[in-house]
């Protein structure tokens, strides 16, 4: 896979992560919140894997989630 293609796909993943973060802030997400948190955790793991696999890519820093109960 070419580097520009990889960077485009990573940008898509990062955009989806931001969308999930916005959904997580909604006050009435109910039981959907569990699914949102799970999807966000999986995307953060994927981004972490990208960083380890492609250390030369310029991947924006992500904030650390505490994973605690709210």
C-alpha positions as CSV (number, residue, x, y, z in Angstrom):
1,X,0.0,0.0,0.0
2,X,1.3,3.4,-0.9
3,X,2.0,5.9,1.9
4,X,-0.5,8.6,0.7
5,X,-3.3,5.9,0.6
6,X,-2.3,4.8,4.1
7,X,-2.3,8.4,5.3
8,X,-5.8,9.0,3.8
9,X,-7.2,5.9,5.5
10,X,-5.7,6.9,8.8
11,X,-7.3,10.4,8.5
12,X,-10.6,8.6,8.0
13,X,-10.1,6.6,11.2
14,X,-9.1,9.7,13.1
15,X,-12.2,11.5,11.9
16,X,-14.4,8.6,13.0
17,X,-12.7,8.7,16.4
18,X,-13.7,12.4,16.8
19,X,-17.3,11.6,15.8
20,X,-17.4,8.9,18.5
21,X,-16.0,11.4,21.1
22,X,-18.8,13.8,20.2
23,X,-21.4,11.1,20.5
24,X,-20.0,10.2,23.9
25,X,-20.7,13.7,25.1
26,X,-24.4,13.5,24.3
27,X,-26.4,13.4,27.6
28,X,-29.1,10.9,26.6
29,X,-27.0,8.2,24.9
30,X,-28.4,5.6,27.4
31,X,-27.2,2.0,26.8
32,X,-25.7,3.1,23.4
33,X,-22.9,4.7,25.5
34,X,-21.4,1.2,26.1
35,X,-21.2,0.6,22.4
36,X,-19.7,4.0,21.8
37,X,-17.1,3.5,24.5
38,X,-16.2,0.1,23.1
39,X,-15.8,1.4,19.5
40,X,-13.7,4.3,20.8
41,X,-11.5,2.0,22.7
42,X,-11.0,-0.2,19.6
43,X,-10.2,2.8,17.4
44,X,-7.7,4.0,20.0
45,X,-6.0,0.6,20.0
46,X,-5.9,0.7,16.2
47,X,-4.3,4.1,16.2
48,X,-1.8,2.8,18.7
49,X,-1.0,-0.1,16.5
50,X,-0.5,2.3,13.5
51,X,2.0,4.3,15.6
52,X,4.0,1.2,16.5
53,X,3.9,-0.2,12.9
54,X,4.5,3.1,11.1
55,X,6.6,5.3,13.5
56,X,7.5,7.6,10.7
57,X,3.9,8.6,10.0
58,X,2.8,11.9,11.5
59,X,-0.1,10.7,13.6
60,X,-1.6,13.4,15.9
61,X,-1.4,12.7,19.6
62,X,-4.5,11.3,21.2
63,X,-5.6,12.2,24.7
64,X,-5.3,9.4,27.2
65,X,-8.6,8.0,28.5
66,X,-8.7,6.9,32.1
67,X,-11.0,4.0,31.4
68,X,-12.6,4.5,34.8
69,X,-16.3,4.3,35.6
70,X,-18.3,7.5,35.2
